[in-house]
Amino acid sequence: QVQLVESGGGLVQAGGSLRLSCAASGRMFSPNTMGWYRQAPGKQREMVATVGSGDSTNFADSVKGRFTISRDNAKNTVDLQMNSLKPEDTAVYYCNIRSPHWAPFNYWGQGTQVTVSS
């Protein structure tokens, strides 16, 4: 079992920045991909950014150039730096860790609220 603990959400004005952090603990499976997803009210959960064990990254088109993602493999942490935030970035953000080779290794954090005011 793996536990994911997120921190760093909050309220920010449009154009501002926030940094989300996530720490994973428990029995790890490597290689793995860590990432952030978000879900706005009335919408489906969507991928925001992911980073693999080899530091390969993937970003949603809507956040490219504004968000960066980084991970520390030794600490099993992943951070999401969000700059130039827009009201449409408002959502609950969820941390995720999964294995590309073993489907049962797929865990979610409890979510952290990000609200961007206009």
N, C-alpha and C positions, 0 to 999 in steps of 0.2 A: 504494500500500500504506500502511496505517495501523498504527501500533503503539500499544498501550495498556499503560501501566505502572501497576500498582496498589500501594498501600501502606496500612498502618494496621491490618491485622488483628491478632488475638492472642487471648489468654485473659483473660476478665473474669468477675467474679462477677455473679450475677443482680442486676438493679437498677442495674448500672453502665453506663458509656458508652464508646463507641468512635467514632472518626472514620476513615472510609475515604476515600482520595484516589486519583484516577486522572488521569493525564496522557496526552493523545493527541498523537501526532506523525506527520508525514507529510503526504500530500496530502489535504486536507480537502474535503468536499462539503457545501455549505450550501444550504438549512437542514438541520439534523440534530437528532436526538434522542440525548441521552446518558442513560445510566441504569445501574442496578445490578440484577443478578439473583442468585439464590442457588440452590444445590442441596445438599440434605441427603442423607446416605447412604440409598440405596434409594428416593429420591424424584426426581421430575422437576424440572428447572430451572424456577424461577418468577420472575416479575417482582417486584421489591421497590419500586422507585421510578424514575421517569423524569422528565427535564426537557427541554423543547424549546428551540430557539434563542431563542424569545420568552419563555422562563422559565415556560411553562405546565408544571405538574407533575401527576403521576399516582402514586398510592400504592396498594400492596396493602392491603386492609382490615386485615390482621393487623398492620400497622406504622403505620397512621394514628394521629396524635397522639403517636407516640414517635420517629419518624424524620423528618428533614428532608433535602432534597436541594438543592444549589446548584451553579451552574456559572459559569465565567469564560470568556466567549467569546473574549476576547483571548488567553488562555493555553491554551485548549482543555483545560480541566480540569473535573472534576466531583467533588464531595465528597458523602459520605453521613454525616450525623451521626446516630448511633444512641444513643438514650437509653432508660432503663428496660428494659434488655435482659433477655430471658427465655431459659431453656434451649432453647426451641423455635426461637430465632433462630440456633442453632448450624448452620453450613453453610459451604460454600465460596462466597464472594461474587465475582461476575464483573462487571467493567465492560464496558459495551457502547456503541458508537456506530453509528448507522444513519441512513440517509436515508429520509424518508417518501415520496420521489418516485423513488428509484433503488435497486432491490433489491440490486444487487451491492455497494453501499456499506453493509457490515454487518460490523463487526469486534468481536472479543472480547479481553479481557485474559486473562492466564494464571490468574487466580483468587487469592484470598487467604482463608486460613482464619480464621473467627471462631468461637470456642468460648466458650459461656456456661455457667458451672458453677452448680449450684444450691446 
